[in-house]
Amino acid sequence: MADIQDRLIQCFQAVFPELNESDIKRADVDRVGPWDSMATVTLAATVEEEFGIQFDPTEVEELTSYKQFLQCIEQKAGK
């Protein structure tokens, strides 16, 4: 599971380079100023590429925090 978290943190850092690791673990759309709909789409695409998964458009709309991304990845990975 740590590997998934480390890889997800790298995805977040690619989209939000101003955040450190502890900020990322608490990140959500309300706490991160530059997190808008475009950032969500960019982050989802980055995560899809990193993990070799595909999000449904309705899933992307609900991915509004680090925690939600992590839970969705773990679910898709069967963990």
C-alpha positions in Angstrom: 0.0 0.0 0.0 2.9 2.4 0.7 3.9 2.0 -3.0 0.5 3.1 -4.1 0.6 6.1 -1.7 4.2 7.1 -2.9 3.1 6.9 -6.5 0.0 8.9 -5.9 2.0 11.5 -4.0 4.2 11.8 -7.1 1.1 12.3 -9.3 -0.1 15.1 -7.0 3.3 16.7 -7.0 3.3 16.8 -10.8 0.0 18.7 -10.8 0.5 20.7 -7.6 4.3 21.2 -7.3 3.8 23.8 -4.5 2.5 21.1 -2.1 4.7 19.0 0.2 3.9 15.4 1.1 2.0 16.2 4.3 -0.1 18.8 2.5 -0.8 16.3 -0.3 -2.1 13.7 2.2 -4.6 16.3 3.5 -5.3 17.8 0.1 -8.9 18.3 -1.1 -10.5 20.7 -3.5 -11.4 23.1 -0.7 -7.9 23.3 0.8 -5.8 23.6 -2.4 -6.4 27.0 -4.1 -5.4 26.0 -7.6 -7.5 22.8 -7.5 -10.2 23.5 -10.1 -12.0 21.3 -12.6 -9.0 21.5 -15.0 -6.7 20.4 -12.3 -9.0 17.5 -11.5 -8.9 16.3 -15.1 -5.1 16.7 -15.3 -4.7 14.8 -12.0 -7.0 12.0 -13.1 -5.1 11.6 -16.4 -1.8 11.6 -14.6 -3.1 8.9 -12.2 -4.6 6.9 -15.0 -1.2 6.9 -16.8 0.8 6.1 -13.7 -1.4 3.2 -12.5 -2.7 1.9 -15.8 -6.3 2.3 -14.8 -9.3 4.1 -16.3 -11.7 6.3 -14.5 -15.4 6.7 -15.6 -16.3 10.4 -16.1 -18.7 10.2 -13.1 -15.9 8.9 -11.0 -13.7 11.8 -11.9 -16.4 14.3 -10.7 -16.3 12.6 -7.3 -12.5 12.6 -7.0 -12.0 15.7 -4.9 -9.4 14.7 -2.4 -6.2 12.7 -2.0 -8.1 10.3 0.1 -10.7 9.7 -2.5 -8.1 9.2 -5.2 -6.3 6.7 -3.0 -9.5 4.7 -2.2 -10.5 4.6 -5.8 -7.1 3.4 -6.9 -7.0 0.7 -4.2 -10.5 -0.4 -5.2 -9.5 -0.7 -8.9 -6.3 -2.5 -7.9 -8.3 -5.0 -5.8 -6.6 -4.1 -2.6 
